[in-house]
Amino acid sequence: MTARRSEAGWLAWTAPALLVLGALSIYPLLFAVEISLRTAGGYGLDHFRRLAADRLFLVSLGQTLLYTAAALALEFALGLALALLVNREFRLRRLVRAVLLIPMLLPPVVVAVLWRLILNPEFGVLNGTLRGWGLETRGLTWVAAENTALLSVILVDVWQWTPFLFLLLLAGLQGLPVEPFEAAVVDGASRWQVFRRLTLPMLRPVIAIAVLLRGMDLLRVFDQIFILTQGGPGFATETVTLYIYRTAFRFHNFGYAAAMSFVLLAATTTVARAFLRLLRQQPA
């Protein structure tokens, strides 16, 4: 009897929270499914069939994957290098660690506005510094040029989110046991051998978590690119999320935008599962 009362009390306390959760997550999801299948003649897969022939969607999907791969590779390499560096004992170590985390603590909108000013071709700090070094900057328009716009937004993302991977990898390094490394040094192993045969294999679970979290976040990037370039110049930095936003809120085609959202969700899930499968197949 007491157990039943306890269970009833628990349900009474959690029911409002569950209702709010359902209203904010489950209902919008079901509504998105419904409008993605709704057509002029009823319900069907017309929106999803249209995606296969939509050149702009395919280009934005390709650029999203390119943006994700490039930013993730750079952020992981820099984050791991910084983690290995800060993991050693040296003066001002805590100060360096705190300074490295500052970009990650800034809101993405603030970062985008800040870098839009830095990359301004006329009065930006970057071109001003290059001119101070005697370099010609007349043609360096960065986010306004098709050949440099995508690279510019990638580097902005790397600047802000490398600290995220750095923090996770540093935590992983500090959690590794000391004894295997001491034994390897006694056996005469070089630093590269210790890194390749001990550090990387033992750090693999942390690497998997860090890469998955950051990769899934990169696939749905929106705010930085929207403020920096709005997908331009032309279509040079258009990502799937920007295309979804434009389709839904500028052209008011919410059903087609919902269909694109589910394709992006499927792509994110597929990439994550493929990465986990590859990780499991590697020898420990």
Backbone bond lengths (Angstrom), bond angles and torsions (degrees), N, CA, C in turn:
res aa  C-N    CA-C-N  psi(-1)  N-CA   C-N-CA  omega(-1)  CA-C   N-CA-C  phi
1 M - - - 1.472 - - 1.526 110.66 -
2 T 1.326 114.61 -42.25 1.466 119.51 179.62 1.518 110.88 -64.58
3 A 1.366 115.58 -39.54 1.464 119.84 179.63 1.528 110.83 -63.58
4 R 1.344 116.21 -39.59 1.467 119.17 179.67 1.522 110.98 -66.24
5 R 1.326 116.21 -41.11 1.468 119.37 177.87 1.523 110.88 -63.86
6 S 1.351 115.27 -40.22 1.458 118.64 178.64 1.521 111.50 -63.31
7 E 1.339 116.02 -41.51 1.468 120.18 178.98 1.521 111.03 -66.25
8 A 1.334 115.91 -40.82 1.469 119.43 178.13 1.521 111.20 -64.46
9 G 1.335 116.58 -39.59 1.457 119.88 177.62 1.511 111.85 -65.20
10 W 1.345 116.15 -39.38 1.471 119.70 178.60 1.523 110.77 -63.17
11 L 1.352 116.54 -41.97 1.458 119.86 178.91 1.522 111.48 -65.24
12 A 1.338 115.92 -37.69 1.467 119.39 179.51 1.520 111.54 -64.38
13 W 1.337 115.80 -38.25 1.464 119.46 -179.32 1.530 111.86 -74.14
14 T 1.312 117.91 -35.99 1.469 120.93 -175.01 1.522 113.55 -90.83
15 A 1.330 117.49 -14.36 1.470 119.82 -177.60 1.528 112.61 -57.62
16 P 1.345 121.07 -46.12 1.480 119.16 178.50 1.518 112.80 -59.62
17 A 1.343 116.64 -41.70 1.464 119.29 179.78 1.525 111.19 -65.30
18 L 1.337 116.98 -39.92 1.456 120.39 178.67 1.522 111.52 -65.83
19 L 1.335 116.55 -36.78 1.464 119.76 177.61 1.522 111.10 -65.43
20 V 1.334 116.38 -43.49 1.469 120.31 177.95 1.526 110.40 -63.10
21 L 1.345 116.46 -43.43 1.456 120.47 178.23 1.523 111.47 -60.54
22 G 1.315 116.07 -43.00 1.459 119.31 178.66 1.514 112.21 -65.05
23 A 1.343 115.94 -39.94 1.461 119.70 -179.08 1.519 111.85 -67.68
24 L 1.347 117.68 -33.00 1.458 121.38 -175.35 1.522 114.24 -92.77
25 S 1.320 118.10 -15.46 1.460 119.46 -176.57 1.527 112.79 -127.34
26 I 1.313 117.59 -54.18 1.461 119.88 -173.84 1.524 111.26 -69.51
27 Y 1.332 117.24 -45.93 1.468 119.37 -179.36 1.530 111.66 -63.17
28 P 1.353 120.26 -47.32 1.472 118.47 177.70 1.527 112.86 -59.84
29 L 1.342 117.16 -35.86 1.462 119.95 178.38 1.531 110.80 -63.81
30 L 1.330 116.49 -46.92 1.463 119.85 179.45 1.525 111.24 -64.82
31 F 1.329 116.13 -37.09 1.463 119.77 178.51 1.533 110.49 -66.21
32 A 1.354 116.87 -39.05 1.465 120.46 178.09 1.528 110.66 -64.04
33 V 1.329 116.90 -40.40 1.463 120.16 176.87 1.525 110.07 -61.85
34 E 1.322 116.00 -43.08 1.467 120.60 -177.39 1.525 111.72 -63.95
35 I 1.333 117.87 -46.18 1.471 119.15 -177.01 1.528 111.63 -74.44
36 S 1.352 117.53 -24.62 1.463 119.08 177.10 1.521 111.51 -71.00
37 L 1.325 116.76 -23.52 1.467 121.59 179.32 1.525 112.62 -98.15
38 R 1.331 116.67 -10.11 1.464 119.62 -177.20 1.528 110.78 -77.81
39 T 1.295 117.53 131.27 1.461 123.38 177.69 1.521 109.43 -127.59
40 A 1.325 115.55 177.44 1.464 119.62 -179.35 1.521 111.90 -63.92
41 G 1.333 116.41 -30.45 1.459 119.33 -177.91 1.508 114.41 -102.05
42 G 1.334 117.83 11.46 1.458 120.65 -179.39 1.514 111.03 136.10
43 Y 1.333 116.88 -121.39 1.458 121.36 179.39 1.527 109.27 -129.77
44 G 1.329 115.14 145.81 1.458 120.50 179.87 1.511 111.07 179.94
45 L 1.315 115.88 -169.50 1.465 122.28 -177.48 1.529 111.89 -105.51
46 D 1.328 116.21 26.67 1.467 120.00 -176.51 1.531 111.83 -59.85
47 H 1.341 117.74 -41.22 1.463 120.53 -179.18 1.519 111.13 -63.61
48 F 1.312 117.20 -40.27 1.458 120.85 -179.00 1.530 111.11 -71.45
49 R 1.320 117.68 -35.47 1.462 120.00 175.97 1.523 110.77 -66.78
50 R 1.312 116.08 -35.81 1.463 120.29 -179.48 1.529 111.03 -65.57
51 L 1.320 117.17 -31.09 1.461 120.62 -179.05 1.521 112.33 -61.70
52 A 1.327 116.74 -36.13 1.463 120.41 -177.80 1.524 112.09 -64.06
53 A 1.338 117.78 -24.32 1.458 121.92 -179.42 1.525 112.72 -106.02
54 D 1.317 117.33 2.51 1.460 121.67 -178.55 1.526 109.32 -85.57
55 R 1.316 117.65 103.03 1.467 121.24 -176.64 1.519 111.59 -63.77
56 L 1.331 117.37 -38.37 1.456 120.35 -179.26 1.527 111.25 -65.31
57 F 1.322 116.21 -38.58 1.465 118.99 177.57 1.518 110.79 -66.12
58 L 1.330 117.54 -42.97 1.464 120.76 -179.42 1.526 111.12 -65.12
59 V 1.338 116.41 -38.37 1.466 119.49 177.23 1.531 110.68 -66.41
60 S 1.327 116.83 -43.58 1.468 119.86 179.42 1.525 111.07 -65.07
61 L 1.321 117.45 -35.78 1.460 120.69 176.87 1.521 110.81 -65.66
62 G 1.328 116.59 -43.52 1.464 120.18 177.63 1.513 112.05 -62.50
63 Q 1.343 116.56 -41.46 1.467 119.44 179.24 1.519 111.50 -69.11
64 T 1.327 117.41 -32.68 1.463 120.41 175.96 1.525 110.71 -63.87
65 L 1.336 116.24 -44.38 1.465 120.23 178.84 1.526 110.96 -65.32
66 L 1.345 117.61 -39.70 1.459 121.25 177.96 1.525 110.60 -65.07
67 Y 1.310 116.00 -45.71 1.468 121.05 178.03 1.527 110.54 -58.86
68 T 1.326 116.49 -44.86 1.471 120.88 -179.24 1.518 111.29 -63.94
69 A 1.332 116.94 -47.29 1.464 120.35 -177.47 1.524 111.47 -63.95
70 A 1.331 117.46 -45.73 1.463 120.57 -177.49 1.529 111.68 -67.11
71 A 1.340 116.38 -47.82 1.466 119.43 -179.03 1.527 111.42 -64.54
72 L 1.328 116.59 -41.12 1.463 120.32 -178.59 1.526 111.28 -66.10
73 A 1.324 117.31 -41.01 1.466 120.14 179.04 1.525 111.17 -63.42
74 L 1.324 116.58 -44.93 1.465 120.06 -179.75 1.527 111.57 -67.17
75 E 1.326 116.46 -43.24 1.461 119.93 -178.78 1.526 111.61 -65.60
76 F 1.331 116.58 -38.67 1.462 119.37 179.18 1.527 110.86 -67.87
77 A 1.327 117.15 -45.53 1.464 120.10 -179.33 1.527 111.15 -62.02
78 L 1.333 116.79 -47.42 1.463 120.14 -179.96 1.527 111.47 -68.37
79 G 1.333 116.63 -40.50 1.463 119.81 179.66 1.510 112.23 -63.16
80 L 1.340 116.73 -41.22 1.463 120.12 178.73 1.523 110.95 -67.72
81 A 1.337 117.03 -41.90 1.464 120.04 178.52 1.531 111.34 -61.81
82 L 1.327 116.74 -44.00 1.466 120.34 179.05 1.525 111.26 -66.53
83 A 1.333 116.64 -38.72 1.465 120.02 179.32 1.525 110.96 -63.88
84 L 1.333 116.93 -43.14 1.465 120.45 177.86 1.524 111.12 -63.69
85 L 1.328 116.32 -36.34 1.463 120.33 179.89 1.518 111.73 -70.01
86 V 1.326 117.00 -46.84 1.466 121.25 -175.97 1.522 111.26 -76.07
87 N 1.325 117.60 -18.21 1.463 120.62 179.73 1.522 112.08 -69.41
88 R 1.335 117.13 -14.17 1.461 120.99 178.32 1.534 110.12 -88.32
89 E 1.306 115.52 158.84 1.456 120.91 178.44 1.528 110.28 -83.53
90 F 1.332 116.28 126.30 1.463 121.45 174.03 1.526 108.00 -159.47
91 R 1.308 115.15 165.38 1.461 119.61 -178.99 1.524 110.07 -66.58
92 L 1.323 115.54 148.51 1.464 123.77 179.27 1.535 112.07 61.79
93 R 1.320 117.00 24.97 1.462 120.51 -179.38 1.522 111.69 -61.22
94 R 1.323 117.28 -44.03 1.464 120.22 -179.27 1.520 111.64 -65.81
95 L 1.329 116.26 -37.49 1.464 119.91 178.92 1.528 110.48 -65.51
96 V 1.317 117.35 -44.14 1.463 121.51 178.83 1.526 110.44 -61.12
97 R 1.317 116.01 -42.94 1.457 119.91 -179.99 1.528 111.05 -63.53
98 A 1.313 117.00 -40.67 1.468 120.26 179.30 1.523 111.56 -67.11
99 V 1.338 116.85 -40.63 1.468 120.56 -179.87 1.521 110.83 -65.37
100 L 1.325 117.03 -38.68 1.459 120.80 -179.25 1.526 112.37 -64.60
101 L 1.315 117.38 -24.70 1.465 120.60 -177.78 1.525 113.19 -86.02
102 I 1.326 118.28 -9.96 1.467 120.86 -175.09 1.528 113.07 -58.42
103 P 1.337 120.68 -47.46 1.482 119.04 -178.68 1.520 113.45 -56.86
104 M 1.326 117.11 -37.47 1.462 120.48 -178.16 1.521 111.80 -68.16
105 L 1.330 117.43 -26.08 1.458 121.65 -177.04 1.526 112.38 -81.07
106 L 1.327 117.68 -14.05 1.459 120.61 -179.88 1.523 110.64 -81.60
107 P 1.324 118.21 142.87 1.473 120.18 175.91 1.526 110.74 -62.29
108 P 1.328 118.37 141.87 1.473 120.58 -179.85 1.524 113.55 -55.69
109 V 1.319 117.62 -33.94 1.462 120.07 179.14 1.522 110.51 -65.57
110 V 1.332 116.60 -41.82 1.463 120.71 178.46 1.524 110.24 -63.92
111 V 1.330 116.42 -41.83 1.463 120.97 178.86 1.524 110.43 -61.76
112 A 1.326 116.42 -43.64 1.463 119.87 -178.93 1.528 111.21 -63.88
113 V 1.322 117.69 -43.73 1.466 120.53 178.51 1.529 110.50 -64.88
114 L 1.327 116.64 -41.94 1.463 120.82 179.02 1.531 111.13 -59.84
115 W 1.333 116.68 -47.38 1.454 119.48 -178.61 1.523 112.31 -73.89
116 R 1.296 117.35 -23.87 1.471 118.62 174.18 1.521 110.28 -65.44
117 L 1.322 116.00 -35.96 1.463 120.02 175.38 1.526 111.18 -72.50
118 I 1.322 116.86 -41.22 1.464 120.39 -179.69 1.523 111.30 -62.62
119 L 1.341 117.07 -39.37 1.462 122.00 -176.39 1.518 113.59 -88.56
120 N 1.316 117.59 3.08 1.466 119.66 178.61 1.533 109.66 -59.63
121 P 1.325 118.08 127.76 1.468 119.51 -174.69 1.521 114.21 -68.93
122 E 1.336 118.39 -21.67 1.457 120.86 -176.53 1.533 112.79 -91.58
123 F 1.347 116.38 -52.80 1.464 119.30 -175.33 1.526 112.76 -122.37
124 G 1.317 117.23 14.08 1.456 120.44 -179.52 1.515 113.03 -70.53
125 V 1.330 115.50 152.72 1.463 120.91 -178.78 1.523 111.55 -64.46
126 L 1.335 117.39 -38.19 1.457 120.33 -175.97 1.521 111.82 -64.12
127 N 1.321 117.24 -52.73 1.457 119.60 179.07 1.519 111.64 -66.85
128 G 1.339 116.84 -32.97 1.460 119.54 176.37 1.523 111.78 -63.33
129 T 1.322 116.17 -40.61 1.467 120.12 177.36 1.518 111.30 -65.49
130 L 1.333 116.43 -42.62 1.466 119.87 178.80 1.523 111.43 -63.72
131 R 1.329 116.74 -39.03 1.467 119.30 176.81 1.512 110.68 -65.63
132 G 1.336 117.02 -35.44 1.463 120.19 177.13 1.515 112.25 -64.39
133 W 1.326 116.49 -26.02 1.468 120.72 176.77 1.525 112.30 -87.01
134 G 1.329 116.45 3.59 1.455 120.09 178.14 1.510 114.79 86.19
135 L 1.328 118.64 15.05 1.462 122.30 -178.74 1.526 110.60 -93.89
136 E 1.309 116.26 148.98 1.460 122.05 178.15 1.530 109.50 -81.71
137 T 1.331 116.69 126.06 1.469 120.85 -176.74 1.523 112.57 -120.62
138 R 1.300 117.14 12.92 1.463 119.63 -175.02 1.529 111.94 -61.31
139 G 1.320 118.26 -36.13 1.456 120.51 -178.59 1.514 114.62 -94.94
140 L 1.348 117.84 2.51 1.461 121.37 -177.84 1.518 109.66 -90.37
141 T 1.310 116.14 89.90 1.469 120.61 179.64 1.520 112.04 -101.32
142 W 1.345 117.43 -2.04 1.453 124.97 173.47 1.530 112.80 54.10
143 V 1.327 119.21 -99.62 1.473 120.38 -174.56 1.522 112.91 -74.85
144 A 1.326 118.42 -7.46 1.467 120.68 179.72 1.521 112.49 -98.45
145 A 1.330 118.02 -0.94 1.463 121.73 179.83 1.525 109.77 -111.63
146 E 1.320 117.26 138.34 1.463 120.74 -176.27 1.520 112.79 -63.94
147 N 1.323 117.96 -32.74 1.462 119.96 -176.23 1.521 113.51 -82.30
148 T 1.328 118.15 -10.10 1.470 120.14 179.93 1.528 113.16 -124.11
149 A 1.321 118.82 -8.75 1.469 120.83 -174.22 1.522 112.01 -64.18
150 L 1.341 116.77 -49.10 1.464 119.63 -178.27 1.525 110.83 -64.67
151 L 1.333 116.90 -41.29 1.461 120.22 177.72 1.526 110.88 -61.91
152 S 1.325 117.08 -38.29 1.466 121.13 -178.96 1.521 111.44 -64.46
153 V 1.339 117.39 -45.92 1.473 119.18 -178.74 1.527 110.94 -69.71
154 I 1.343 116.98 -30.79 1.462 119.99 175.65 1.520 110.22 -64.33
155 L 1.332 116.91 -45.25 1.462 120.51 -178.98 1.528 111.76 -66.06
156 V 1.328 117.25 -33.64 1.467 119.60 175.53 1.523 110.34 -64.36
157 D 1.325 117.11 -42.81 1.459 120.71 177.62 1.524 110.91 -63.87
158 V 1.327 116.38 -40.30 1.472 120.43 178.35 1.524 110.11 -62.06
159 W 1.326 116.60 -41.18 1.467 119.91 -179.71 1.524 111.45 -62.04
160 Q 1.333 116.68 -40.62 1.461 118.47 -176.31 1.519 113.06 -80.10
161 W 1.342 118.53 -39.84 1.451 119.79 -167.13 1.520 115.33 -106.49
162 T 1.334 118.30 -1.15 1.467 118.96 169.71 1.531 111.20 -58.63
163 P 1.341 119.92 -38.45 1.474 119.40 177.11 1.526 114.02 -58.05
164 F 1.332 117.78 -29.49 1.466 119.85 178.56 1.526 110.86 -63.17
165 L 1.337 116.13 -49.23 1.458 119.86 178.21 1.528 110.53 -68.01
166 F 1.316 116.49 -37.23 1.463 120.29 176.78 1.524 111.16 -57.84
167 L 1.318 117.02 -44.16 1.462 121.14 -177.62 1.524 111.19 -65.92
168 L 1.326 117.34 -45.43 1.463 120.35 179.76 1.527 111.62 -65.45
169 L 1.324 116.80 -43.11 1.467 119.70 -178.65 1.523 111.41 -70.29
170 L 1.325 117.22 -34.82 1.462 119.73 176.22 1.522 110.63 -64.91
171 A 1.324 117.16 -42.19 1.467 120.31 176.35 1.522 110.94 -61.26
172 G 1.340 116.49 -40.00 1.457 119.90 177.34 1.516 112.33 -64.64
173 L 1.326 117.09 -42.25 1.467 120.86 179.01 1.523 111.46 -63.27
174 Q 1.323 116.54 -40.78 1.457 119.56 -178.24 1.524 112.06 -73.07
175 G 1.324 117.35 -14.43 1.462 120.58 177.52 1.519 113.95 -93.79
176 L 1.323 117.48 -2.50 1.466 120.37 -179.79 1.526 110.80 -75.14
177 P 1.333 118.21 145.65 1.470 120.03 177.57 1.524 111.22 -68.71
178 V 1.324 116.43 148.69 1.466 121.61 -175.58 1.525 111.68 -84.90
179 E 1.325 117.78 -31.37 1.471 121.67 -170.94 1.529 113.31 -57.64
180 P 1.351 121.54 -45.99 1.469 119.30 -179.80 1.522 113.39 -60.14
181 F 1.323 117.40 -36.02 1.464 120.77 -179.64 1.529 111.08 -70.95
182 E 1.327 116.77 -39.67 1.458 119.77 176.91 1.529 110.76 -64.14
183 A 1.339 117.17 -40.53 1.461 120.54 178.57 1.526 111.20 -65.40
184 A 1.348 116.90 -38.09 1.465 119.97 179.33 1.527 111.22 -65.82
185 V 1.331 117.12 -39.29 1.467 120.68 178.25 1.524 110.39 -65.28
186 V 1.320 116.60 -41.31 1.469 120.44 177.95 1.524 110.62 -62.64
187 D 1.331 117.62 -36.37 1.464 121.42 179.88 1.521 112.81 -76.74
188 G 1.334 117.31 -3.91 1.461 120.38 176.17 1.516 115.04 89.99
189 A 1.324 118.27 18.61 1.466 120.80 179.41 1.526 110.24 -71.45
190 S 1.325 115.85 142.81 1.461 120.67 177.61 1.525 110.08 -77.36
191 R 1.326 115.70 170.21 1.472 119.37 179.26 1.531 111.04 -63.07
192 W 1.331 116.81 -39.97 1.460 119.95 179.33 1.522 111.08 -64.59
193 Q 1.325 116.97 -41.06 1.461 120.22 178.84 1.527 111.52 -65.26
194 V 1.320 115.92 -40.60 1.465 119.71 177.30 1.520 110.41 -63.18
195 F 1.326 115.92 -42.23 1.466 120.19 -179.67 1.529 111.55 -65.56
196 R 1.338 116.35 -45.41 1.465 120.44 -174.71 1.520 112.76 -75.77
197 R 1.319 117.69 -37.16 1.463 120.74 -173.26 1.533 113.56 -96.52
198 L 1.322 117.08 -18.89 1.468 119.39 -178.44 1.526 112.27 -118.98
199 T 1.343 116.07 -56.97 1.467 119.31 -172.30 1.521 112.14 -62.96
200 L 1.323 117.46 -53.35 1.469 120.01 -177.41 1.525 113.05 -62.46
201 P 1.360 119.96 -49.04 1.472 118.34 178.99 1.529 113.53 -60.92
202 M 1.339 117.20 -39.94 1.462 119.53 -178.82 1.522 111.87 -73.53
203 L 1.327 116.22 -23.37 1.460 120.84 -178.61 1.528 112.07 -91.34
204 R 1.325 116.97 -1.61 1.467 120.73 -173.41 1.521 114.11 -57.06
205 P 1.334 122.41 -42.87 1.478 120.13 178.13 1.528 113.09 -60.52
206 V 1.327 116.41 -39.62 1.470 119.81 178.68 1.519 110.04 -68.21
207 I 1.331 116.82 -40.38 1.464 120.65 178.08 1.528 110.36 -60.62
208 A 1.327 116.13 -42.43 1.466 120.08 179.98 1.514 111.51 -60.57
209 I 1.332 116.97 -45.95 1.461 120.86 -179.92 1.519 110.73 -63.87
210 A 1.331 116.55 -45.66 1.465 120.91 -177.79 1.526 111.50 -63.11
211 V 1.327 116.41 -45.77 1.464 120.40 -178.17 1.529 110.93 -67.45
212 L 1.316 117.23 -39.96 1.462 120.00 179.27 1.531 111.69 -64.06
213 L 1.320 116.10 -48.36 1.469 119.59 -178.85 1.525 111.29 -61.21
214 R 1.327 115.52 -46.19 1.467 118.82 -177.90 1.529 111.43 -71.03
215 G 1.337 116.20 -38.04 1.454 119.18 -179.96 1.514 112.57 -63.89
216 M 1.329 117.05 -43.16 1.465 119.86 179.21 1.524 111.07 -66.13
217 D 1.330 116.98 -32.89 1.459 120.07 177.79 1.531 110.68 -70.43
218 L 1.329 117.27 -38.25 1.458 121.10 179.90 1.525 111.94 -66.03
219 L 1.315 116.98 -35.62 1.468 119.97 -178.18 1.527 112.43 -63.96
220 R 1.319 117.25 -22.97 1.470 119.68 179.61 1.530 112.02 -114.00
221 V 1.332 116.64 29.80 1.466 120.61 179.79 1.534 109.56 -61.94
222 F 1.327 115.62 140.45 1.466 119.38 -179.28 1.528 112.39 -144.98
223 D 1.350 115.99 -58.52 1.463 120.06 -166.07 1.518 113.76 -61.27
224 Q 1.327 118.21 -45.46 1.455 120.13 -177.72 1.529 111.79 -63.07
225 I 1.331 115.83 -48.40 1.465 119.00 -178.15 1.527 110.57 -67.45
226 F 1.317 117.16 -36.37 1.466 120.35 179.75 1.529 110.95 -60.84
227 I 1.330 116.87 -42.08 1.466 119.99 -178.67 1.523 111.77 -78.16
228 L 1.327 117.50 -37.75 1.457 120.89 -176.82 1.526 112.44 -73.76
229 T 1.328 117.56 -46.49 1.464 119.72 -172.11 1.521 114.64 -132.70
230 Q 1.346 118.34 -17.38 1.461 123.09 -173.09 1.530 111.69 54.38
231 G 1.328 115.74 32.72 1.455 120.71 178.66 1.510 114.54 89.25
232 G 1.323 117.77 -8.18 1.456 121.85 -177.75 1.518 112.48 -93.09
233 P 1.324 115.21 -171.37 1.477 127.07 -4.50 1.529 111.55 -68.58
234 G 1.296 115.25 138.31 1.452 119.47 -173.75 1.521 110.47 67.88
235 F 1.323 115.77 -113.02 1.466 121.75 179.48 1.532 110.08 -125.35
236 A 1.341 116.38 21.23 1.464 121.38 -168.78 1.526 113.34 -67.74
237 T 1.315 118.11 -31.15 1.465 120.93 -178.00 1.526 111.98 -122.63
238 E 1.320 116.13 21.89 1.468 119.66 179.81 1.527 109.99 -70.52
239 T 1.315 116.55 126.48 1.462 121.81 175.07 1.530 108.92 -111.33
240 V 1.319 115.70 171.71 1.462 119.71 -177.75 1.524 110.62 -62.33
241 T 1.320 117.12 -41.51 1.466 119.12 -178.60 1.524 111.99 -64.43
242 L 1.331 117.04 -37.32 1.459 119.76 176.37 1.534 110.64 -66.67
243 Y 1.305 116.39 -40.10 1.464 120.51 178.89 1.524 110.59 -65.87
244 I 1.327 116.47 -38.93 1.466 120.38 176.22 1.525 110.65 -63.13
245 Y 1.334 115.98 -45.39 1.470 120.42 179.24 1.526 110.94 -59.78
246 R 1.336 116.23 -45.65 1.458 119.60 -178.21 1.532 110.96 -65.14
247 T 1.312 115.92 -41.39 1.469 120.21 -179.40 1.526 111.36 -63.67
248 A 1.331 115.78 -40.92 1.466 119.70 -175.36 1.524 112.52 -78.96
249 F 1.328 117.29 -48.25 1.461 119.78 -168.00 1.525 114.59 -102.51
250 R 1.329 117.19 -10.02 1.459 118.66 174.22 1.518 111.38 -107.38
251 F 1.336 116.44 -38.27 1.459 120.43 179.57 1.526 112.23 -103.06
252 H 1.333 117.29 -4.16 1.464 123.90 173.90 1.532 112.62 56.85
253 N 1.310 116.30 34.72 1.466 121.74 175.77 1.528 107.30 -103.91
254 F 1.317 116.20 77.73 1.462 120.90 -172.14 1.536 111.97 -71.39
255 G 1.308 117.79 -32.19 1.454 119.89 178.76 1.517 112.03 -64.91
256 Y 1.326 116.69 -44.70 1.462 120.95 178.81 1.530 111.06 -66.53
257 A 1.330 116.11 -38.12 1.464 120.23 177.30 1.525 110.91 -64.94
258 A 1.319 117.67 -39.52 1.463 120.79 177.71 1.524 111.19 -64.27
259 A 1.334 116.41 -39.10 1.466 119.87 177.57 1.523 110.51 -62.58
260 M 1.328 117.63 -41.67 1.464 120.77 177.48 1.528 110.88 -63.74
261 S 1.327 116.28 -36.46 1.463 120.02 179.12 1.522 111.19 -63.01
262 F 1.313 117.01 -40.43 1.464 119.69 179.17 1.528 111.56 -70.77
263 V 1.319 117.52 -33.22 1.470 119.94 174.82 1.524 110.00 -65.68
264 L 1.338 117.27 -41.03 1.465 120.46 176.86 1.519 110.82 -63.88
265 L 1.336 116.82 -40.04 1.459 120.45 176.21 1.524 110.98 -61.50
266 A 1.321 116.80 -42.52 1.462 120.76 179.04 1.528 110.84 -65.23
267 A 1.334 116.93 -40.48 1.463 120.13 178.72 1.524 110.87 -64.61
268 T 1.332 117.15 -41.66 1.458 120.93 178.71 1.523 111.13 -63.03
269 T 1.324 116.38 -44.35 1.463 120.63 179.01 1.522 111.40 -63.74
270 T 1.328 116.21 -41.39 1.469 120.42 -179.54 1.521 111.34 -63.94
271 V 1.327 116.41 -45.32 1.469 120.14 179.37 1.523 110.67 -62.95
272 A 1.333 116.93 -42.36 1.465 120.23 -179.63 1.528 111.27 -64.31
273 R 1.317 117.44 -43.27 1.469 120.52 -179.92 1.520 111.23 -67.81
274 A 1.334 117.38 -38.21 1.462 120.23 178.39 1.522 110.82 -64.60
275 F 1.318 115.77 -39.66 1.463 119.16 178.62 1.523 111.02 -65.82
276 L 1.310 117.67 -43.35 1.464 120.61 178.72 1.527 111.36 -64.49
277 R 1.327 117.29 -37.99 1.463 120.56 178.76 1.531 110.40 -66.13
278 L 1.325 116.36 -41.75 1.459 120.49 177.54 1.518 111.21 -63.50
279 L 1.322 116.27 -38.01 1.455 120.52 -179.25 1.532 111.23 -66.92
280 R 1.335 116.38 -38.39 1.455 119.87 179.32 1.522 112.78 -68.43
281 Q 1.344 116.39 -30.26 1.457 120.55 -178.29 1.510 113.50 -76.10
282 Q 1.353 117.04 -19.40 1.457 119.75 -179.72 1.506 110.15 -73.54
283 P 1.339 117.13 143.92 1.458 119.52 178.44 1.494 112.37 -67.11
284 A 1.332 116.94 144.09 1.465 120.95 -178.23 1.509 110.63 -73.77
